[in-house]
């Protein structure tokens, strides 16, 4: 099965759109509706679904509840995903307190930091010393982590948690890291996102 | 000139890699070096540069300082970029305190919120009532904003700031917004990024 990151991102967007449509009372949906709600084309929707063996009914479209069930299963949302955060600075702390993850079945179970002043075992999300990360990851079978440490600490923190069993990392440190064998690193680079926006705003102003 | 988002993201990455190489004492660089440091190919590097009329010397490669000057000019980094943050919740507040932007020539100049309890005019980054945003944007000629408000408030906040002159928005609200005419919205969807990671980690585990 060949899938790429963009295809899976679109599945997430279809899923989110379906929940919104369901909240509006929709029971069925057509590929055109889904395309409209995520800004794509109906043929792209059908192609994405066909990769996963999901087919609609030409006349009736898709049943939202059964489509959601399939998408949630594909996206691993049929079980709670436990995630840890490495780095309890501004961004890391905000992510630990962020309530948007819970409704997506994602639970931040612990934070880790090297700064003793940041350790707080009685926090709703406990913040533990980084040297306890290995044992925690193993005993709780965590596979996903968010890395929010300064750039100079990022590669060593990544190596440490991957050696302990982490398989997927969302990296907020503003540099590209070398993923250890068998693990995946996705990057969220806020500086680059802003730079990108600035570029296109400048281009639009120059061509006016 | 045809450019897409990915091309500009690569320019940002080349620029960041060049600073790191420069810090290591490099004066010249070859397209192979740049390709290695961002995980691409040398021909992609040359193609990206040629779009902007940047050419190297076959034997000597590129002079890092002049290459940086050109990239910084293209990316609008030759002037300080003033950015505001709408929404002073966990994520918004973390972004206001985040120090990584300053070294990129990006300055968060103000935050806005509708909650009177969050207003703080003496903060290093002042947090002002949202109904002052329009006047602030106009008098300070701000064009870029970060939107970090709950999803139900996102579209109306977006419409408000764009009507006041904002041209580019980095949206953290977990839904896709309709960009008003003449403005650009880039989305950073943390839930979708995590879902994506979970999917590929699951696929890797199943195919072992």
Interface residues (C-beta under 8 A of the other chain):
Chain A: X3 X5 X8 X9 X11 X12 X13 X16 X20 X38 X39 X74 X75 X76 X77 X81 X83 X90 X91 X93 X94 X95 X97 X98 X100 X101 X104 X106 X143 X144 X146 X167 X168 X169 X170 X174 X175 X176 X182 X184 X186 X188 X189 X190 X191 X192 X193 X194 X195 X196 X197 X198 X199 X200 X201 X202 X203 X204 X205
Chain B: X1 X3 X5 X8 X9 X11 X12 X13 X16 X20 X38 X39 X74 X75 X76 X77 X81 X83 X90 X91 X93 X94 X95 X97 X98 X100 X101 X104 X106 X143 X144 X146 X167 X168 X169 X170 X174 X175 X176 X182 X184 X186 X188 X189 X190 X191 X192 X193 X194 X195 X196 X197 X198 X199 X200 X201 X202 X203 X204 X205
